[in-house]
Amino acid sequence: MNNPLLDNWKTPFGTPPFNEIQNSHFLPAAEEAIKIATEEILQITDNREPATFENTIARLDLAGEILGRISSVLFNLNSAETSKELQAAARDVSPLLTRFSNDITLNVKLFDRISAVYESRNHEKLTTEQIILTENKYRNFLLGGAGLKEDKHKRFREISEEMSTLALKFEENVLEETNSFELHLTEESQLEGLPESLKEQAVSEAEKRNKTGWIFTLHFPSYVPFMQYSEKRELREKMFRAYSSRGFRDNEYDNKALVVRIANLRLELAKILGFANFATMALTDRMADTPEKVASFLERLSEAAKPAAKKDFEQVLLFAGEAGHSGSLERWDWAFYSEKLKKKLHDIDDEILKPYFHLEAVEKAIFDLAGKLYGIKFVLNRDIPVYHPEVKSFEVYDGDGSFLALLYTDYHPRPGKSGGAWMTSYREQKYEENNDIRPFISIVANFTRATETRPSLLTFNELTTFLHEFGHSLHGMLTRCHYEGLSGTNVARDFVELPSQFRENYAYEKEWLNTWAVHYLTGEMIPEEIIRRVKDASTFNEGYACSRQLGFCSLDMAWHSINEPAEVDLNRFEKTALEKTELFPPVEGTNMSTSFSHLFAGGYAAGYYGYKWAEVLDADAFSFFTETGIFNPITAERFRKFILEKGGSEKPQDLYLNFRGKEPSIEAFLIRSGLMK
């Protein structure tokens, strides 16, 4: 059978030929690519020359290229445009990849060669980048079981393979639970408070499902505004319970057992490797490299956020009472009364802002901002194959006209797409025989769709999300590293969010908004008064928001700091983990862990604190821009040179110090968040 996944891709720039790839291609392609990669490893281990960086570490970094590109296509599609058949292919291929990965890290001859280079790394004429790659490979092999005695190999393999399949199952269950729910309304009176744009979306959704009336879903463009604006408390409660009980409903998509099993397997793996718990193991390559440092960091933020969170909560509770609410404030009341209070205090909400945030205008503005700061430009190319008609592809060029990257954009929710937004890659940047191989980057989101009468108009949160994911994309597109293992976003988990969160700051800057934000109907520039209100409202309920995020971080660390296998009631476990940050009474039948894909199906286990850690960095970094000018070309060049281009080729502390000229300060974050005057 001809298999395009194994061919040389004769597409523009050698991009994936999505139009030729079928689900049945993945398993045989992966099996063949594993054979090829196995031979590449043998060429390293059978080399009779003494181990050197070039013949061992560099060759290892290049090995498995075909397998890597097949895997990236499979798992990126499984998140962005999946089906039952593709999910089955992912389940078939995943254990093969884990088995092969174990074959590599448990290869004694290979580890001996890596160890030889590692031991001599400081005595050879290696660059900083080569030393870091050597240290990373050595550490990854240790965490991959290379230092284990042979009697532990079998169990290590079993755990690794089971974890890979459980993560896929967790994600599948969350997607099924999200897609299976609909709130179908047939009476106009049930729509009280909802903006016209949301009602139009709901009509369109109903028509897609061959129904009359209005259908609301758990996808963010539907769920979030419904919770903010619906006057029908019982319907808000129904939506909230559906969203917050995903994976917790004792059905075939239940994730309760998976959560405990994944956490226990991670613990067992860590203990086999000699660590007290998974967090201790996972943090060894982070800026905050111990659980104690993470705990200290979270505690410092909690001390600042907790009083403000209580004040925010009491303010919303008082306002709700004045608005006629009686009894306790429940979780399904928070977004509703918060939105009304923000409107009262600042006269700002998404319905005021959305007409100025037409998706096409936002896209152009974000591209133009990158051009203004870094001199790059984006050229739409409709001849490049894409995996869905809604996906666009852009050629990205540097200021000197050289090709930098390819960028795919995929903006709207579909039944086959996971929730949220993310940046990913189909090809990483690297040097191969002195040729700079440029990357293929993708932004995937779930932004508000156009309706029959309105184009896609983004909420303010969707605007910042776009900026965020584009920041990750710049990290992937501008990178200039020699080795794939260090390029782009291959950096410490608590450093990777710096470029993304840094970019969000521009959403509040009138100097930027004034260059593009016009009303989609009238062409009127966004009024200065509205921008001022956006800025004033930027710290509204920030104490509560920070405290809630710290709760997520605490839950993550709780699951991954267990020292003994957990046999727990998930609600009791969560209550204990969240008690320091919780302000609401518990809601029976709901649970956060069972749909927390970042932890149990993503790469953020023992790393969710990294969002707050990077916020401290991004606030400090952006304060440098505000001091020198938010479009200052010299400051922008420093950020590009020392942060975006470097990837993981130097220690993150050194990269930040080179950019900023001083250690990061937490004060900028506390001031920006309104937690400190």
N, C-alpha and C positions, 0 to 999 in steps of 0.2 A: 504493500500500500504506500502510495506517495504521501509523505508526511511533511507538510510545510514547516513544522516546528524544527525540523532537522536540516532544512535547506538553507543555503545562503539567501538571505532576504534581498530580493532585487527591487525593493520598494524605495521611494525617495528617502535618502539618508540611512537606508537599512532598517526602517521601522517595522514593527510587527505587522504581518499581513493578516489583519483580523478577518478580512473578507474570505480568506481561504481556510482559516483554522476551524476545525470542528471539535466537539467535545471528545469524540472517540480518538482524537490524535494524541491527547495528553499522556495517557498511560504508556503506550508503546514508545513515545518520544522520550519520556522520562527514563524508561528502562534502558534505551539505547544510549542516552546521554550519560547515565550512570556508568555504563561500560567505558565510554570515552574518558570520563573523568577519572575512573579507576586506573586506566592506563597512564594518564597524566601524573597521578600520584606515584605509580610504580617507577616512572622515569626519575622522580625525585629520590625515592628511597633506594633505588638500585644504582644510583650514581656513586662510583667508587672514589670520587674526589672528596676531599674534606668538605664538610658542610660550611657554606658561606651564606651571606645574606642573599646574594644573587641566585645561587643555584638551589636554594632551599626556601627562604622566606618569600622572595619575589616570585619565584615559580609557583609557590603554593597560592599566592594571592591571585595569580592568573588562572589557576586550575579550575575546571568546572564551569567555564564560560557558557557553554551551550546549555548545561543543566540550569544555570542561573537564569538565563533568559527565558527558558521554558517555565520555570517556577514563577518568575515575575509575571508573565502573562496569565498563568493559571490563577494565581492567588489574587492578583489585581482584579481580574474579571470576576472571581468568586465574590469579591466585595462590591463591585460596581455594577455588574450585569449578570447575575447568577441565574441558575435554573436548577431543577431537580437533577438533571443529567450532569451539569457542571459540578454541583455539590458532590455527586457520587464520584466524579473524576478526582476531585480534590481529596476525598476520603481515601481513594485508592492510591493516589500518588504520595500523600503526606507521610505515611509510615515508611515508604521506600526512601524518601529523602532523609527522614530521621535515621533510618538504618544505615544509610550511606554516610551520613554525618558522623555517626558513632564509629563506623568502620575507619574513618579518617582519624578522629581524635583518639581512638584506642589503638592506633597503629604504632607499635613500640619503635620500629625503625625510624618512622617519620618523626616521632616525638624526640628521639635521641638526637636527630639532626637539628631540630628546632632548638633543643636545649643547648646544644653546642654553640649555636649562633647567639643564643640568649646570654650564655655565660661569658662570651667574649665581646659582647656588644659595645662595652665602654672602652675596649682596648683596640677596636678596629676603627678604620676611618669611615665611619658611618655618619650620615646626616641625622639631624634630629628626627626627621620624618621616618627614616629607616629604623632608628632605635625604637621609636614609638610603635611602629608596625611590628617589630620583633617582639616587644613586650606584650602587645595586644594578642599576637598569635600564641605566645607562650601561655598567657593567662587563659585565653579561650580554650586551649588544649587541656589545661589543668581543670577548668570547669567542665570540659567535655569528657572527663574521666581518665585523662592520660596518665595521671599519677596513681591510679587505683591498681591494687593487686588483682590478678586475673580472676580470682573467685568473686569479685564484685562486678565484673564486667556484665554478666548476664542480667543481673537485676538493674544495673544502670541502663542497659538497652531497653529493657521492658518498660521502665518508668518513662524514658524519653519518648518512646513510640506511643505509649498510652496518652501522655500529655498532649502530643501533637494532634491526636484524633479527638480528644475531649475538647480542645480549644475550638476546633472546627464545629463540633456538635453544639457547643455553647452559642457560637455566633449564629448558626442556623436556627436554633430555637428562638433567639431574640428576634431575628428577622421574621420568623413565622408568627410569633406573638404580636409583633408590630403590624404586620400585614393583615392579620385575621380579624382585627377589631374595626368596626365602623359604628359611628353614632349617626343613625339615619333619622332625620327629622322631617316631618311632613306638614307641620303647622307653622305658619308665619309667626305666631306668638312665641314660639320656642326660640326665636332668633334675636330676642330683645338684647340690645347693646352691641351686637356684632356689627363690625364695619362692612360696608357694601363690598369691598374687595374680597373679604373672607367669604361672604355669602356667595359671591360669584364663583369662587374656587369650589365651594361646596356643591353648587349646582353642576359645575363641570364634572366633579368627581362622581356625582350621582348619575349623570348621563353616561359616563364611561362604564358604569356598572349596570346600565339599562334600568335605572330606577328613577322615580320622580322625587321631587323634594330636594333635600340637602344632605350631603354626607360629609362628616368630619372624621379625620383619621388621627392616628398617633404620630404621623410624620410631623416634624417640627413646624413647617409652614402652616399647618392646620392646627396642631395641638397648642402651640404657644399663644397665638392670638385668641384662640377660643378661651383659654384660661385667663387671659388678660381682660377680655371684654364681655363675656357672656354674663348677663344679669341673672340667669337661671342657675341658682346655687346647686340644685340637685343634679343638673347636667354637668356642671364643673366637677362635682364630686364623682360622677360616673366616669368622666374622662380621666380624672386623676387616678382613680382606682385601677382603671384599665392600664394606664401607662405604668403605674408603679407596682403592678402585680405581674408584669411580664416575667415569665420563667418561674412563677411562684404560685401556680394554680392547680397543681396536682394533676396535670394532664400529660399528654405525650411529649410536650415541649417544656416540661418542668426542668429547671436548672438547679434545684436545691442540692441534689446529690452530687451534681457536677462541681458545684462551688467547693464543697467540702473535699471531694476527691482530688480536685486540682490542687487545692491548698495543701493537702496531706502529701500528695506526690511531690510537690515542690519542696516540702520540708524533708521528706525522705531523701530526695536527691541531694539536698544541701548537706544532710548529715553523712551520707555516703562519702561526700567530698571533704568532710571534716569541719563543716561549719555548724554553729549552734542552730541556725535557722536560715530560711531563704533570704531574708532581708540582709543579713550579714554577708551572705555570698554575693548577692546582686549588687551591693553598693561598693564593692572593692575598686571599681574603676570610675566612680563618680566624684564630683567636686565635694559633695557631702558623703564621705566614704565609709561612714559607720552609722548604725541605727541611732547611736547616741547623738551624733551631730544633727541628724534629721530631727530627732525629738527636740533637741535644744532650739533649732531653727523654728519648728512649728510652735513651740511654747512661747518664743519671743513674739511671734506674730499673733498668737492667741491672746497674749496679754494686752496687745494694742487693739485687737479687733473685738474682744468680748464685750467691753463696756459699750462700744459703739453699736454692736449687734443688738444688745439689749435695748438700747435707746431707740434704734430703728424699729425694733419689734413693738415696743410700747407706743411709738408714734403711730404706726399703722393700726395697731389695736384701738387706740383712742379715736383715730379718724374713722375706722369702721363702725365704732359705736355711735359716733356723731351722724354717720350715714344711715343708721337704722339697724346695724347688725347687732344681734344679741347672742350671748353665750360665748364660748371659747372661739378663738380664731383657729381655723383648721388649715391644713396645707392647701386645700383647694380654694381657700379664700385669699391667700397671700398675693398671688400675681394680680388678682382682680382689684383688691383694695390698694395695693402698692401702685398700680398703674393710675388709679384715680387720684391718689395722693400726689404722685409726681406731676400729674396734669394740673392739679390745684396749685402746687407750690411753684412749678416751673413753666406751666403752660406748654408742655412739650409731650408728645407721644409719637408712636410710629406712624399714625395716620397723618400727622402733620409733616413728618419727615419723608415718608415713602415717595411722594410725587417727585422729590428731588433726587431719588436714588434709583433711576431707571438702570436696569442691569447692564445694558449696552454702554451707557454713559459711565457707569462705575468701572466696568472692565477697561474701557479706554483710559479713564483717569488713573487707574492703578498701573496700567502699562506705562502711561506717560510719566507718572511719578518715578518709576524705575529708570525711565529714559533721562529724566531731569537729574537724578542723583548719580546714575552710573553710566549714562550715555548709550544704553542699549535700546534696541527697537524690536518690534514684533510684527511679523508678516504672516497673515492668514494664508494657509495652503490647503485647499479643498481636495487636492489630489492624494493626500496621505490617507491610507486606510484607517478607519476608526471602528470601534466596537459597537457603536450605537449612532443613529442619525443625529442625535442631539450633541454629540461630541464634536468639538472643533480642535484643529491643530494649528499651531503657530510656529514658524521658524523664528528663532531668536538670534539677533546679531549684536556684536559688540560695537563700540563707537568707531573702531577702525575697519568695520565691515566684515570682520571674521565671524564665522558661524560659532555660536555659543551653545545652543541647545535646541531641543524641540519641546514645546509645551502643549499638552492636551488639556482641555477644559471641559468639564462635565458638571453642569450646574443644578439639575432638577431631580426631585425624587421620582423613583420608579419602584414597582414591586420587587424587582430583582436587585435593588441597591440597598446596602446597609445604611442605617441612619447616621447623622452627623456629617462631618466634613473632614477631609484629610488630603495630604500631599503624599504622593508615592512616586516610584520611578520604574521605568521599563528597561533602562540601561543607565548604569552609573558611569561617572567620568573616571578616566584613568589614562595613563600613558602606556602604549604598547609599541615596542620597537621605535621609540622616540616620536610616535604619532599620538597626538592628543585626541583621545576618543571622547567625544562630547556626549552629554547625557540626554535621555528622553524622560521628561518629568510630567506628572499629571496632577491636576487639581480636581478633586471629586467633592461635590457638595450636594445639599438638599435645599436649594433656595426656592423661594416663592415662584410659582409658575405664572405665566401670562394667562389672562382670561380672554373671553371674546371681545371685551370692551377696554381692557387695560393691558399694557405690556407688563413684563416682569418688573415689579417695583419692590426693592429690597427694604427690609426693616433695618434699623440701625445696627442691631445685633448681626444681621446677615452681612452688612457692610464691613463690620470689624472682623467677622469670620473670613470673608474674602481676603481682607488685608493680611490676616493671620496666616492663612494657607499660602498666600502668595509670598509671604516672608520665608516660609519653609522652601518654597519653590526657588526663590532667589539663591538660597543656601545651596540647593542642588544644582542650579544652572550656572552660577558664577564660579563654582569651585575650580581650583587648579592644583590638584594634587597628583603625585606620581602613581599612587597605588589606590585601587578601588576600595580596599578595606578602610581607607581613611578619608575618602573624598565625600564632599557634600554633607549630608546629615549624619554620616557615620561618626558621631561624636558622643561624648558622655550624655546620658539621658537627661541630666539636670542642666545641660548647656544647650541642648538642641532646640529648646523653646525660645531662646533669646532672639534670633532673627525674626521669628513669627510674631511674638508678642511686642517686640519693638515696633513692628510695622503698624500695629493697631493704633498707636499714638496719633497717627496722622488724621484719623477720623474726627478728632476733636479740634483740629487746627484750621482756623479760618483762612490762613494763607493758602492752604491746599484746597479746602472746600470752595473757596472763591474762584478757583481756576476751572471748575467744571460743573458744580452742582446747580443745575437749572431745572425748573419745573417742566415735566415732560409734556405738558399741554401748552402752557403759556410762553415757555422759554425764559421766564423770569429767573434771575439769579437768586439763589437762596438768600433770604434777608439776613443782614448782620444780626438782627435781634434774635432770630432763630438759632444762629450759631452760638450766640452768647448763652441762650437758654440750654443748648446742648452741653456747653462747657460747665455751666452752673449745675446741671443735673448729673454731671459725671460722677459725683461722689454720693448721689442719692442712694441710700440703703447699702452703701459700700461696706459698712461694718458687718451687716448681715451677710452680704455676698461673700466677703472674705472668710467669715466664720464658717459658713456653709462649705466653702471650698476646703477649709482646713479639716472639716468633718470627713470629706472624701479622702483626704490624705491620711487621716487617722485610721479610717476603715481599712485602707490599703495596707498600712503598716501593721495593723492588728492581725490581718489575715496572714501576713508574711513574716511576723515575728513570733508566731507560735513555736514553742520548743518541743511540744509533744503533739502527736496526732489529735486532730480535733474531732470530737463526736458531739456536735453542738446543735442546739436550736438556733437557727439563723437569726431570728428576731432578737433573742436574748444576746447573742454575740454582737449584733449591730448596735443594740441599745447600749451595751457597755462601751463599745468603741466610740460611739458618737455622743456620749453623755455630756462631755465638756462643751460641745458646740450646739447641742440640740435645744431648741426653743419651743417646738411644737409637741403636742401629745402624740403618742404612737398611733398609727392607723392600722387596725387589724387587717390582715390579708395582703399587706404590701411589704416589699423588701427591695433594698437597693442592690445588694450583691448579685442577685440572680439575673440582672440585666446590665451589670457593670462590665461592659465589653472591654474597656481599656485594661482592666485587671485580668480578666479570665479568658479573653480571646485576642488581646493585643499585647503590646510590649511594655506596658507600664506597671507591671507587678513590682512592688517596692520602689516605684519611681514616680507615683502620681504627685508627690510633693514637688517634683521638678517644675510644675507649672508655677507654683508660688516662688520657688527659688529663682526661676528665670524672670519672674516679674520684678524682683529686686534688681536683677541685672539690667532688664530693659528700661526700667524707670531711671536708673542711674545713667544708662547709655543715652537715653533720649534727652536727659537734662543737659548733656554735652551738646546735643544738636540745638536745643533751645537757647543755650548760651551763645552759640556761634552762628545760628541761623538754620532753620529746619531744612533748607535746600542748599546749605553751604557745601560746595563741591569738595573742599579740602577735607572737611569732617566726613562727608560721604565716602570719599576715597579711602580714608583711614578705616571706616567700617567695612568697606569692601575688601581691602587688602588684608586686614588683620582678623576679620571674623568670617565673611562670606566666602572668600577664596581659600581659606586655610583648612576648612573641614576639621578633621581630627589630627592634622599633621604636627600640631604642637599641643602642649597641655592647655586646657581651657583657661586656667588661671593666667598663664603667660599671654595667651591671645588677648584676653580682656585687658590685661595690664598694658600691653603694647598699644591697643586701641585707645584706651582711656587715659593712660598716663598715671593712673592711681588705682588703688583697690576699690571695688564697688562698695557703695554705701547704702544702707537700708533706709536712710532718712528720705531719699527721693521717693521711694515707694510709699512710705508712710504719709508723706505730704501729699502726693498725687492722689492717694486713696482717701484723703480727708481724715486719716487716723492720727495725724499730728499737725499742729499748726506750723 
